[in-house]
Amino acid sequence: MSGAAVLLGHGSPDPAGQAELGELGTLVGRRLGLEVGLGVLEFPTAGLPGLDEAFAAVRDHRRVAAQPLLLFDGLHGRHDIPAAAASATGRLGVEVRLGSAFGCDPALIGLAVARLAGQGLGAGDVLLFVGRGSSEPLARGQATRVAGAVAAEFGVDQVVCYTGISRPSLGEGIEAALGHRPRRILALPYLLHTGVLVRRVGQVLAPLAERHGTELVVLPHIGNADELVDLVARRLESLL
Protein backbone atom coordinates (compact mmCIF):
# COMPACT_ATOMS: atom_id res chain seq x y z
CA MET A 1 0.00 0.00 0.00
CA SER A 2 1.16 3.52 -0.71
CA GLY A 3 0.12 6.59 1.24
CA ALA A 4 -0.59 7.40 4.85
CA ALA A 5 -3.37 6.21 7.16
CA VAL A 6 -5.16 8.31 9.77
CA LEU A 7 -7.97 7.48 12.18
CA LEU A 8 -10.33 10.32 13.06
CA GLY A 9 -12.07 9.99 16.42
CA HIS A 10 -14.49 12.06 18.44
CA GLY A 11 -12.07 12.58 21.34
CA SER A 12 -12.67 12.36 25.07
CA PRO A 13 -11.60 14.17 28.25
CA ASP A 14 -11.39 10.75 29.90
CA PRO A 15 -7.82 9.33 30.16
CA ALA A 16 -9.08 5.75 29.81
CA GLY A 17 -10.97 6.68 26.65
CA GLN A 18 -7.90 8.43 25.26
CA ALA A 19 -5.80 5.35 26.02
CA GLU A 20 -8.26 3.03 24.23
CA LEU A 21 -8.23 5.24 21.16
CA GLY A 22 -4.44 5.31 21.13
CA GLU A 23 -4.32 1.54 21.51
CA LEU A 24 -6.67 1.12 18.54
CA GLY A 25 -4.25 3.07 16.36
CA THR A 26 -1.43 0.80 17.47
CA LEU A 27 -3.42 -2.39 16.85
CA VAL A 28 -4.60 -1.31 13.41
CA GLY A 29 -1.08 -0.21 12.46
CA ARG A 30 0.28 -3.58 13.54
CA ARG A 31 -2.37 -5.34 11.45
CA LEU A 32 -1.50 -3.27 8.38
CA GLY A 33 2.25 -3.12 8.90
CA LEU A 34 2.39 0.68 8.81
CA GLU A 35 2.16 3.62 11.16
CA VAL A 36 -1.37 4.88 11.67
CA GLY A 37 -1.93 8.48 12.70
CA LEU A 38 -4.67 9.72 15.00
CA GLY A 39 -6.73 12.89 15.15
CA VAL A 40 -9.71 13.97 17.24
CA LEU A 41 -12.55 16.42 16.86
CA GLU A 42 -12.62 17.41 20.52
CA PHE A 43 -10.33 17.32 23.56
CA PRO A 44 -6.98 17.11 21.74
CA THR A 45 -3.89 16.15 23.71
CA ALA A 46 -0.19 15.85 22.96
CA GLY A 47 -0.71 12.25 21.81
CA LEU A 48 -4.09 12.81 20.18
CA PRO A 49 -3.92 16.00 18.12
CA GLY A 50 -6.79 17.83 16.50
CA LEU A 51 -7.81 17.00 12.95
CA ASP A 52 -5.82 19.80 11.31
CA GLU A 53 -2.65 18.74 13.12
CA ALA A 54 -3.24 15.07 12.28
CA PHE A 55 -3.48 15.86 8.58
CA ALA A 56 -0.47 18.17 8.74
CA ALA A 57 1.60 15.34 10.22
CA VAL A 58 1.15 13.29 7.01
CA ARG A 59 1.46 16.13 4.51
CA ASP A 60 4.52 14.53 2.89
CA HIS A 61 2.33 11.75 1.48
CA ARG A 62 0.47 12.30 -1.77
CA ARG A 63 -2.47 10.17 -0.65
CA VAL A 64 -4.03 9.94 2.82
CA ALA A 65 -6.61 7.33 3.85
CA ALA A 66 -8.74 8.78 6.65
CA GLN A 67 -11.23 6.55 8.46
CA PRO A 68 -13.70 8.20 10.85
CA LEU A 69 -14.23 6.26 14.06
CA LEU A 70 -17.95 6.94 14.08
CA LEU A 71 -20.72 4.41 14.40
CA PHE A 72 -23.48 6.38 12.71
CA ASP A 73 -23.98 9.26 10.28
CA GLY A 74 -24.45 12.20 12.62
CA LEU A 75 -23.26 15.78 12.29
CA HIS A 76 -19.61 14.89 12.85
CA GLY A 77 -19.58 12.33 10.05
CA ARG A 78 -21.66 14.27 7.57
CA HIS A 79 -20.27 17.76 8.14
CA ASP A 80 -17.35 18.28 10.55
CA ILE A 81 -14.97 15.56 9.36
CA PRO A 82 -15.60 16.12 5.62
CA ALA A 83 -14.96 19.83 6.18
CA ALA A 84 -11.64 19.07 7.89
CA ALA A 85 -10.65 16.72 5.06
CA ALA A 86 -11.51 19.31 2.43
CA SER A 87 -9.53 21.93 4.34
CA ALA A 88 -6.52 19.60 4.48
CA THR A 89 -6.69 19.07 0.72
CA GLY A 90 -6.80 22.81 0.12
CA ARG A 91 -4.08 23.73 2.60
CA LEU A 92 -1.70 20.82 2.18
CA GLY A 93 -2.30 19.62 -1.35
CA VAL A 94 -2.84 16.00 -0.31
CA GLU A 95 -5.48 13.67 -1.67
CA VAL A 96 -7.66 12.70 1.29
CA ARG A 97 -9.63 9.52 0.74
CA LEU A 98 -12.29 9.72 3.43
CA GLY A 99 -14.11 6.66 4.74
CA SER A 100 -17.65 6.55 6.04
CA ALA A 101 -19.23 5.81 9.41
CA PHE A 102 -19.57 2.13 10.26
CA GLY A 103 -23.36 2.28 10.19
CA CYS A 104 -24.95 -1.16 10.01
CA ASP A 105 -21.72 -3.01 9.26
CA PRO A 106 -22.22 -6.78 9.76
CA ALA A 107 -18.91 -7.12 11.64
CA LEU A 108 -20.08 -5.02 14.59
CA ILE A 109 -23.58 -6.49 14.54
CA GLY A 110 -21.96 -9.92 14.67
CA LEU A 111 -19.85 -8.87 17.65
CA ALA A 112 -22.95 -7.71 19.53
CA VAL A 113 -24.78 -10.93 18.70
CA ALA A 114 -21.85 -13.05 19.91
CA ARG A 115 -21.64 -11.18 23.21
CA LEU A 116 -25.37 -11.54 23.84
CA ALA A 117 -25.27 -15.21 22.90
CA GLY A 118 -22.66 -15.66 25.59
CA GLN A 119 -25.23 -14.42 28.12
CA GLY A 120 -27.84 -16.94 26.99
CA LEU A 121 -30.23 -14.26 25.73
CA GLY A 122 -33.63 -15.81 25.09
CA ALA A 123 -37.33 -15.89 25.87
CA GLY A 124 -38.36 -13.49 28.60
CA ASP A 125 -35.33 -11.25 28.15
CA VAL A 126 -35.40 -7.70 26.76
CA LEU A 127 -32.54 -6.09 24.87
CA LEU A 128 -31.89 -2.49 25.95
CA PHE A 129 -29.79 -1.06 23.16
CA VAL A 130 -27.87 2.01 24.34
CA GLY A 131 -26.48 4.44 21.77
CA ARG A 132 -24.65 7.72 22.16
CA GLY A 133 -27.39 9.76 20.54
CA SER A 134 -27.44 12.33 17.76
CA SER A 135 -29.42 15.34 16.60
CA GLU A 136 -29.51 13.70 13.14
CA PRO A 137 -32.55 11.50 12.37
CA LEU A 138 -30.38 9.45 9.98
CA ALA A 139 -28.02 8.44 12.80
CA ARG A 140 -30.87 7.58 15.15
CA GLY A 141 -32.51 5.53 12.41
CA GLN A 142 -29.30 3.58 11.90
CA ALA A 143 -29.12 2.85 15.62
CA THR A 144 -32.67 1.52 15.54
CA ARG A 145 -31.87 -0.73 12.57
CA VAL A 146 -28.80 -2.18 14.30
CA ALA A 147 -30.80 -2.82 17.47
CA GLY A 148 -33.50 -4.54 15.43
CA ALA A 149 -30.99 -6.72 13.63
CA VAL A 150 -29.41 -7.83 16.90
CA ALA A 151 -32.73 -8.51 18.65
CA ALA A 152 -34.03 -10.46 15.63
CA GLU A 153 -31.21 -12.96 16.05
CA PHE A 154 -32.75 -14.02 19.36
CA GLY A 155 -36.42 -13.28 18.82
CA VAL A 156 -36.60 -10.93 21.83
CA ASP A 157 -38.15 -7.53 22.42
CA GLN A 158 -35.91 -4.50 22.13
CA VAL A 159 -35.85 -0.93 23.44
CA VAL A 160 -33.50 1.75 22.12
CA CYS A 161 -32.29 4.56 24.37
CA TYR A 162 -29.34 6.93 24.56
CA THR A 163 -26.70 7.83 27.09
CA GLY A 164 -25.87 11.14 25.39
CA ILE A 165 -27.93 13.94 23.90
CA SER A 166 -30.97 12.11 22.53
CA ARG A 167 -34.18 10.71 23.92
CA PRO A 168 -35.34 8.29 25.12
CA SER A 169 -32.82 8.75 27.91
CA LEU A 170 -31.36 5.88 29.92
CA GLY A 171 -34.03 6.28 32.57
CA GLU A 172 -36.82 6.39 30.00
CA GLY A 173 -35.32 3.40 28.23
CA ILE A 174 -35.24 1.13 31.24
CA GLU A 175 -38.76 2.15 32.22
CA ALA A 176 -39.91 1.11 28.74
CA ALA A 177 -38.00 -2.16 29.04
CA LEU A 178 -39.57 -2.84 32.44
CA GLY A 179 -42.96 -2.36 30.83
CA HIS A 180 -42.35 -5.65 28.97
CA ARG A 181 -42.21 -7.43 32.35
CA PRO A 182 -38.91 -9.07 31.46
CA ARG A 183 -37.11 -11.95 33.12
CA ARG A 184 -33.90 -9.98 32.58
CA ILE A 185 -32.82 -6.75 30.90
CA LEU A 186 -29.59 -6.96 28.93
CA ALA A 187 -28.15 -3.50 28.30
CA LEU A 188 -25.85 -3.28 25.29
CA PRO A 189 -23.75 -0.08 25.22
CA TYR A 190 -23.16 0.34 21.48
CA LEU A 191 -20.28 2.74 22.06
CA LEU A 192 -16.76 2.50 20.67
CA HIS A 193 -14.60 3.50 23.62
CA THR A 194 -14.92 3.98 27.34
CA GLY A 195 -15.52 7.28 29.10
CA VAL A 196 -18.19 9.24 30.92
CA LEU A 197 -21.01 8.01 28.67
CA VAL A 198 -20.09 4.35 29.05
CA ARG A 199 -19.85 4.58 32.83
CA ARG A 200 -23.18 6.41 32.98
CA VAL A 201 -24.96 3.35 31.61
CA GLY A 202 -24.42 1.21 34.69
CA GLN A 203 -24.65 4.13 37.09
CA VAL A 204 -28.12 5.09 35.88
CA LEU A 205 -29.60 1.70 35.04
CA ALA A 206 -28.50 -0.41 38.00
CA PRO A 207 -30.43 1.47 40.75
CA LEU A 208 -33.59 1.57 38.64
CA ALA A 209 -33.47 -2.16 37.88
CA GLU A 210 -32.80 -2.95 41.54
CA ARG A 211 -35.74 -0.83 42.62
CA HIS A 212 -38.02 -2.96 40.44
CA GLY A 213 -36.40 -6.24 41.44
CA THR A 214 -35.40 -7.03 37.85
CA GLU A 215 -32.08 -8.61 36.94
CA LEU A 216 -29.91 -6.31 34.84
CA VAL A 217 -26.88 -7.38 32.82
CA VAL A 218 -24.72 -4.56 31.41
CA LEU A 219 -22.50 -5.83 28.62
CA PRO A 220 -19.15 -4.26 27.68
CA HIS A 221 -18.92 -1.42 25.18
CA ILE A 222 -17.42 -2.31 21.80
CA GLY A 223 -13.83 -1.51 22.80
CA ASN A 224 -10.83 -2.64 20.78
CA ALA A 225 -12.26 -6.03 19.97
CA ASP A 226 -10.65 -7.99 17.14
CA GLU A 227 -13.77 -7.37 15.05
CA LEU A 228 -13.29 -3.60 15.28
CA VAL A 229 -9.56 -3.78 14.57
CA ASP A 230 -10.20 -5.95 11.50
CA LEU A 231 -12.99 -3.67 10.28
CA VAL A 232 -10.91 -0.51 10.58
CA ALA A 233 -7.92 -2.19 8.90
CA ARG A 234 -10.11 -3.34 5.99
CA ARG A 235 -11.56 0.14 5.57
CA LEU A 236 -8.08 1.69 5.42
CA GLU A 237 -6.83 -0.95 2.98
CA SER A 238 -9.77 -0.23 0.70
CA LEU A 239 -9.17 3.52 0.84
CA LEU A 240 -5.48 3.10 0.02
N, C-alpha and C positions, 0 to 999 in steps of 0.2 A: 504494500500500500504506500502511496505517496501522499504527503500532506500532513497536516497537524490535526489532532483531535482534542475537542474541548467539551466538557460537560457543564451545562448551565442549570444551576439549582436556584431554589427560592431563597435560601439562606435562613439562618436561625441565630437568635441570641444565646441559644443553649449550647454549652460546650460539648455535651454528649452528641447533640445533633450535628454540630460542626465536625466532630470526630468521625461520625458515621459517613458523612458526605466525603470527607477526605479519604477514608478507607475505600469507599466505592471507586474513587478515581484510581487508587492504587490497584485494586482488584481487576478493574477493567483494563488498565494498562498492562498488567501482567498477562491477561488473557490474550491481548492483541499483540504483545511484544513491542509496545511503544509507549512513550510518555504521554499521559493524558492530562491536559490542563483542566482547571476548574475556575468557574466564575459564578457569582451569586447576584441576585437582584437586590437583596436587602442584607443588612448586617455584615458587610465585608470585614475581613480580618487580614492579618499579614499572610496567612496561609490560604485564605479564600477571598481573593480580590473581587472587586466589582466586575461587571460584564465588560466595560470599556478596557479595564486593565488586563482582563483575561485575553481579550482579542489582541491587544497590543503586544502581549507576551509571545504571540505566535505570528507576528507580522512578517517574519522572514520566510514564511511558507506561502506559496502561491495559492494553495487550496486549504481551507479549514473546514473540517466536519464538526458541526456543533449540534449536540443532542440535548434538548431540554429535558430536565428531570422533573417532568410534570405528568400527573396522572390523567388530567382531563383538560379540555380546551376552554380554559377560563381567560380572563383578561391578560394574564401574564403570557400565556402561550399564543394568544391571537394578536396581541398588540405590543407589549413591552419587549419581549425577546426579539420578535421580528424587527422592531425599530432599532434595537441595539445592533443586530446583525447588519442591517442596512447602513447604519452609521459607520460600522467598522469597515464595510466595503468602500464607502465614500472616503473615509479618513486614511485608511491604510492600504487601499488598493488590493485587498485580498478577496478571493472568491470564497464566500461563506456558504457552505451547503448546510442548510438548517433542517434538522429533523422535526418531527411532530410529537405531540403529547402521546402517551402510551394508550390512552383511550380504553377500548375494550380488547386489548391484546390478549390472545388466548394463553400466553405464558403466565401472566399474572392472575388470570382467572383460575388457571390450573393450580397455581400455588395456593390460592385461597381454598379451593376445593380440597386439596390434599390436607391442608391444616385442619379443616373442619371434619374431614373423614377420620382424622386421627383422634377426634373427640367423640366419635360415634354419633354424629348428628343424625337425628331420625325423627320418627313420629312423636309429636308432642313438644318438640323443640321449636323455637322461633329464632331466626337469624336477625340480629340487629346490626345492620351494615352501617358503619360510621365513616363518613367522608369528612374532608376538610371543609368543604363548602365553597361556594362561588356566587358572585352576582350574575354570572352568565347562565341563562337557561340551558344552553348547549352542554355545559359542563355538568350541571345537575342532572340533565337527562342521561348523560353517559354514566354517571354514578348509579342511577336507577337501573339502567340496562345491565351493568355489571352485577349489581346485587341480584337482579332477577335471574341472570345466568347461573350464578352460584347457588341460589336457593333451589332452582329447578333441578340441579343435580341430585338433590336429596328429597325433593317433594315436600318442602316445609314452607311455612309462612315466613314472610320477610317484612322488615320495617327499615326504612332508610332514614337516618338522621345525620346531624353534622356537629362536629366539635369546634368549628370555626365560626364563620360569619353568617351562615345560612340557617334557615329553619326547615324542618323541625329541629330543635335543639336536642342535646343529649337527654335532658329531662323529659321533653315531650316525646322523644323517641322511645324511651323505656316505658313510659306510661302507655303508649300505643301498643308496645310489645306485650305488656302485662294484660292488656285488654283481650289478648288471644287466650288467656288462661294457660300459659305454657308450662310444660314440665321443667324446662330450662330455657334461659335466654343465653345465646352465644353471641357475644359482641365481637365484631370483626373490624378492627381499626384499619381501614384501607388508606394507609398513610405511609409514605416512603421511609421517612426517618424519624427518630425519636425527638422529643422536645416537649414544650409546654402542652401542645394540643394532644399528643399521645398520652401523656400522664393524666390529663384532664378526664380521659375516658373512664378509667377506673375510679378516679376520685369522685366523679359525679354519679356514675351508675351504681357502684357497690352499695352505698347507703340506701338508695332507693329500692334496689332489689331486696336487700335485707329487711327493709321495713315491710315489704309485702311477703316475706318468707319464700321468695323464689330464688332458685339456684341461678347464679350468674357465672358464666365463664367468659373471661376477657382474653382473646387470643392476641398473639404478638402483632405488632405492625409489620409491614412488609420487610423492612430492613435490607441488609445486603445479602439476601438469599441468593443462592446460585442461579435461580431463575431470573432474578433481576440483573445480575452481572452478565449472564448470557444474552439477555435481551438488549441491554445497552451496548454490549460489544457487537452484536449483529447489526444494530442500527448504525453504529459508527462505520463498520465495514461497508455497509451498503452506501453510505454517504461518500465514503472515500473511493 
